[in-house]
């Protein structure tokens, strides 16, 4: 596979079908997307786009992990969320926006499918099925961004940790504490203090393998609800 995304058409069709957003489309609709589609490999650490870059394509992650983040005026990274499965990368507002909302960086080697934005817009007038499929995906993206707003504006440090333990326990147990603190935009020392308190309160425990186990889900959810 080359950097220009030249891959056999049957492979591109398979990749489009892999994406849940397009999985229900008829073969005829997928064929209409083919001329707009390119697939490219990105190495770990490579930037897909920077904040304020002009939007020319809609990106979908086929394989790997992509980090979405912003940078404040002091050059500090502010983690927003990560994308870990076949899903939309481009923010939901792309059809009304001129510039990218945030930075996107590959945390692993990634395979990414892109669709030309202008060509996609033209398809909307003749293909309601494609329009509806993407509308549903953008609605899901909106909910994801609402969760980010809650986490960063409404939640304090304890609520952030409780929410992740309650909703993403498996991921929590696979990450290093430093990486968790980065994702939650809190200090590692703050994370340690919160976990110790939750242990003392009998909300969580640690098993023999060192993984966190939730003992009381109702008390945990009360912290952030």
C-alpha positions as CSV (number, residue, x, y, z in Angstrom):
1,X,0.0,0.0,0.0
2,X,1.5,3.4,-1.0
3,X,1.3,6.8,0.7
4,X,-1.1,7.8,-2.0
5,X,-3.6,5.2,-0.9
6,X,-3.6,3.2,-4.2
7,X,-5.1,-0.1,-3.2
8,X,-7.2,-2.6,-5.1
9,X,-10.9,-1.6,-5.4
10,X,-12.1,-4.9,-3.7
11,X,-9.9,-4.1,-0.7
12,X,-11.3,-0.6,-0.4
13,X,-14.8,-2.0,-0.6
14,X,-14.0,-4.4,2.2
15,X,-12.6,-1.6,4.3
16,X,-15.7,0.5,3.7
17,X,-17.8,-2.4,4.8
18,X,-15.7,-2.9,7.9
19,X,-16.8,0.6,9.1
20,X,-20.0,0.3,11.1
21,X,-21.3,3.6,9.7
22,X,-21.4,2.0,6.2
23,X,-22.1,-1.6,7.1
24,X,-25.8,-1.4,6.2
25,X,-25.4,0.3,2.8
26,X,-26.2,-1.6,-0.3
27,X,-23.4,-2.5,-2.7
28,X,-24.6,0.2,-5.1
29,X,-24.1,2.9,-2.4
30,X,-20.6,1.6,-1.5
31,X,-19.6,1.7,-5.2
32,X,-20.5,5.4,-5.2
33,X,-18.1,6.0,-2.3
34,X,-15.2,4.2,-4.0
35,X,-14.0,7.1,-6.2
36,X,-13.8,9.3,-3.1
37,X,-11.9,6.8,-0.9
38,X,-8.2,6.4,-0.2
39,X,-6.4,4.2,2.4
40,X,-3.1,5.1,3.9
41,X,-0.8,3.7,6.6
42,X,0.4,6.1,9.3
43,X,3.3,5.4,11.6
44,X,3.1,5.7,15.4
45,X,3.6,9.3,16.4
46,X,2.6,10.7,13.0
47,X,0.2,13.6,13.0
48,X,-3.0,13.1,10.9
49,X,-3.9,16.8,11.2
50,X,-3.3,19.8,13.3
51,X,-5.8,22.1,14.9
52,X,-6.9,24.8,12.5
53,X,-5.8,22.8,9.4
54,X,-8.2,23.1,6.5
55,X,-10.6,20.2,6.3
56,X,-10.4,18.4,3.0
57,X,-11.3,14.8,3.9
58,X,-13.4,12.9,6.3
59,X,-11.2,10.3,8.1
60,X,-12.1,6.9,9.4
61,X,-9.9,4.7,11.6
62,X,-9.5,1.1,10.3
63,X,-6.8,-0.1,12.6
64,X,-4.8,1.4,15.5
65,X,-5.4,4.1,18.1
66,X,-5.7,7.9,17.4
67,X,-5.4,10.6,20.1
68,X,-7.4,13.7,19.8
69,X,-6.1,16.7,21.8
70,X,-5.7,20.5,21.9
71,X,-2.8,22.7,23.0
72,X,-3.3,25.6,25.3
73,X,-1.5,29.0,25.1
74,X,1.2,27.6,27.4
75,X,1.9,24.7,24.9
76,X,0.4,22.2,27.3
77,X,-1.5,19.3,25.7
78,X,-5.1,18.9,26.8
79,X,-6.3,15.3,26.1
80,X,-9.8,15.1,24.7
81,X,-10.4,11.5,23.8
82,X,-8.9,8.5,21.9
83,X,-10.3,6.5,19.1
84,X,-9.6,2.8,19.3
85,X,-11.8,1.0,16.8
86,X,-13.2,1.4,13.3
87,X,-14.9,4.8,13.7
88,X,-15.1,8.3,12.5
89,X,-12.0,10.5,13.4
90,X,-13.1,13.8,11.8
91,X,-15.2,15.9,14.2
92,X,-18.9,16.0,13.7
93,X,-18.9,19.7,12.7
94,X,-16.8,19.2,9.6
95,X,-19.6,20.0,7.1
96,X,-20.0,23.5,8.5
97,X,-16.4,24.0,9.5
98,X,-13.4,25.2,7.5
99,X,-10.7,24.2,10.0
100,X,-10.0,21.2,12.2
101,X,-11.3,21.4,15.7
102,X,-8.3,19.6,17.3
103,X,-5.0,17.8,16.7
104,X,-5.1,14.1,15.8
105,X,-2.0,11.9,16.4
106,X,-1.5,8.2,15.9
107,X,-0.6,6.4,19.1
108,X,0.1,3.2,17.2
109,X,0.7,2.3,13.6
110,X,-2.6,3.1,12.0
111,X,-4.6,2.4,8.8
112,X,-6.9,5.2,7.9
113,X,-9.5,5.6,5.2
114,X,-10.3,9.0,3.9
115,X,-13.2,10.3,1.9
116,X,-13.0,13.5,-0.2
117,X,-15.2,16.0,1.6
118,X,-16.4,17.9,-1.5
119,X,-17.3,14.7,-3.3
120,X,-19.1,13.5,-0.2
121,X,-21.2,16.6,0.0
122,X,-22.3,16.1,-3.6
123,X,-23.4,12.6,-2.9
124,X,-25.8,13.8,-0.2
125,X,-28.1,15.2,-2.8
126,X,-28.4,11.9,-4.7
127,X,-28.0,9.4,-1.9
128,X,-30.2,9.8,1.2
129,X,-28.8,6.4,2.5
130,X,-25.3,7.8,2.7
131,X,-26.5,11.0,4.2
132,X,-28.5,9.2,6.9
133,X,-25.6,6.8,7.7
134,X,-23.2,9.7,8.3
135,X,-25.9,11.7,10.2
136,X,-26.1,8.8,12.7
137,X,-22.4,8.7,13.1
138,X,-22.2,12.5,13.7
139,X,-24.9,12.2,16.3
140,X,-22.8,9.6,18.1
141,X,-19.8,11.9,17.8
142,X,-21.8,14.7,19.4
143,X,-22.6,12.5,22.4
144,X,-18.9,11.7,22.7
145,X,-18.0,15.4,22.8
146,X,-20.7,16.0,25.4
147,X,-18.9,13.4,27.6
148,X,-15.7,15.4,27.1
149,X,-17.4,18.6,28.2
150,X,-18.8,16.9,31.3
151,X,-15.4,15.5,32.2
152,X,-13.5,18.7,31.8
153,X,-16.0,21.3,32.9
154,X,-18.4,19.6,35.3
155,X,-16.4,16.8,36.8
156,X,-13.7,17.3,39.5
157,X,-10.8,14.9,39.7
158,X,-12.6,12.3,41.8
159,X,-15.6,12.3,39.4
160,X,-13.3,11.8,36.4
161,X,-11.6,8.8,38.0
162,X,-14.9,7.3,39.2
163,X,-16.5,7.7,35.7
164,X,-13.5,6.0,34.0
165,X,-13.6,3.1,36.6
166,X,-17.3,2.7,36.1
167,X,-17.4,3.0,32.3
168,X,-13.9,1.9,31.1
169,X,-12.5,-0.4,33.8
170,X,-10.9,-2.8,31.4
171,X,-9.0,0.0,29.7
172,X,-8.1,1.5,33.1
173,X,-6.4,-1.7,34.1
174,X,-4.4,-1.9,30.9
175,X,-2.9,1.6,31.1
176,X,-0.1,3.0,33.2
177,X,-1.1,5.3,35.9
178,X,0.8,8.2,34.3
179,X,-1.1,7.6,31.0
180,X,-4.5,7.6,32.9
181,X,-3.6,10.8,34.7
182,X,-2.8,12.4,31.3
183,X,-6.1,11.2,29.8
184,X,-8.0,12.7,32.7
185,X,-6.0,15.9,32.7
186,X,-5.0,15.5,36.4
187,X,-1.7,15.0,38.2
188,X,-0.4,11.5,38.8
189,X,-0.3,12.3,42.5
190,X,-3.9,13.3,42.5
191,X,-4.9,10.1,40.8
192,X,-3.0,8.1,43.5
193,X,-4.8,10.0,46.3
194,X,-8.2,9.4,44.8
195,X,-7.6,5.7,44.3
196,X,-6.4,5.3,47.9
197,X,-9.5,7.1,49.2
198,X,-11.8,4.8,47.0
199,X,-10.0,1.8,48.5
200,X,-10.4,3.1,52.1
201,X,-14.1,3.7,51.4
202,X,-14.6,0.2,50.2
203,X,-15.7,1.3,46.7
204,X,-12.8,-0.5,44.9
205,X,-10.2,-3.1,45.7
206,X,-7.1,-4.5,44.0
207,X,-6.9,-8.2,43.0
208,X,-3.8,-10.4,43.2
209,X,-2.8,-9.4,39.7
210,X,-2.8,-5.7,40.6
211,X,-6.0,-4.9,38.7
212,X,-8.7,-2.6,40.1
213,X,-12.0,-4.4,41.0
214,X,-15.2,-2.4,41.6
215,X,-16.9,-3.5,44.8
216,X,-19.8,-1.0,44.8
217,X,-20.9,0.3,41.4
218,X,-23.8,2.3,42.9
219,X,-21.5,4.3,45.2
220,X,-19.1,4.8,42.3
221,X,-21.7,6.1,40.0
222,X,-23.0,8.5,42.7
223,X,-19.7,10.3,42.6
224,X,-20.1,11.6,39.1
225,X,-23.9,11.6,38.5
